[in-house]
């Protein structure tokens, strides 16, 4: 009889726990549809060390306390990077008109650190927006930048086109992805935004309106949890 009572109580406890889990699951807001992906459990970035365009060290601690949207590329990029930065400038204007989202900082990380010096970044970014922060790596720090690039999953390739130097500068081509990264105030990767496809499916591009719509959806989803 005692064994029966114990089994009955255990079964009731399991039933209640399953019911509670189902209730909590239903209470969670569904993931909004965006042109990209939201990470319900944000990804921690391992310790890294970079430098910003003011020649100041930039590490995980500098991501804390506010939201960040990061683009990456290089200053000699002929089309994609300047176009994206122009769109992000328009996006930033929209953000400043919405106080609940104005706590957002735009970052641009160069994947061509040998040519994109701190001085070059400092001269380049104000053409688009003087509040944007440029990031690169200190060559003297070796691989201290790798946790940043690998944690976000940046895609880039530098391909030599000649063995000799051209005007004292290494001659190579640069290719990179178009992705934007949303980093939350805890300094963790929260979402990834992908570019839209043109009607013919050939061209990838971002628009400030779509970035804003997706970004607002991300922020609302996180706030509702």
URJOGI-V399577 format. One record per backbone hydrogen bond with DSSP energy under -0.5 kcal/mol. NH is the residue of the N-H (numbers start at 1). CO is the residue of the C=O. If there is no record, write none. Layout:
# URJOGI-V399577
NH,CO ; NH,CO
This chain:
# URJOGI-V399577
5,1 ; 6,2 ; 7,3 ; 8,4 ; 9,5 ; 10,6 ; 11,7 ; 12,8 ; 13,9 ; 14,10 ; 15,11 ; 16,12 ; 17,13 ; 18,14 ; 19,15 ; 20,16 ; 21,17 ; 22,18 ; 23,19 ; 24,20 ; 25,21 ; 26,22 ; 27,23 ; 28,24 ; 28,25 ; 34,32 ; 36,34 ; 37,192 ; 39,190 ; 40,38 ; 42,40 ; 43,189 ; 45,187 ; 46,44 ; 49,144 ; 50,58 ; 51,136 ; 52,56 ; 53,134 ; 55,52 ; 58,50 ; 60,48 ; 62,59 ; 63,60 ; 64,61 ; 65,185 ; 66,63 ; 67,103 ; 68,183 ; 69,105 ; 70,181 ; 71,107 ; 73,109 ; 77,74 ; 83,79 ; 84,80 ; 85,81 ; 86,82 ; 87,83 ; 88,84 ; 89,85 ; 90,86 ; 91,87 ; 92,88 ; 93,89 ; 94,90 ; 95,91 ; 96,92 ; 97,93 ; 97,94 ; 98,95 ; 99,97 ; 101,98 ; 102,98 ; 102,99 ; 105,67 ; 107,69 ; 108,133 ; 109,71 ; 110,108 ; 110,135 ; 111,73 ; 115,112 ; 116,112 ; 117,115 ; 121,117 ; 122,118 ; 123,119 ; 124,120 ; 125,121 ; 127,124 ; 128,125 ; 129,125 ; 132,129 ; 133,106 ; 134,132 ; 135,108 ; 136,51 ; 139,137 ; 141,138 ; 142,139 ; 144,141 ; 146,143 ; 148,145 ; 149,145 ; 150,146 ; 151,147 ; 152,148 ; 153,149 ; 154,149 ; 156,154 ; 157,175 ; 159,157 ; 159,173 ; 160,158 ; 161,171 ; 162,171 ; 166,169 ; 167,165 ; 169,166 ; 171,164 ; 172,170 ; 173,159 ; 175,157 ; 177,155 ; 180,193 ; 181,70 ; 182,191 ; 183,68 ; 183,181 ; 184,188 ; 187,63 ; 187,184 ; 189,43 ; 190,182 ; 191,182 ; 192,37 ; 193,180 ; 194,35 ; 196,205 ; 198,203 ; 201,198 ; 205,196 ; 211,207 ; 212,208 ; 213,209 ; 214,210 ; 215,211 ; 216,212 ; 217,213 ; 218,214 ; 219,215 ; 220,216 ; 221,217 ; 222,218 ; 223,219 ; 224,220 ; 225,221 ; 225,222
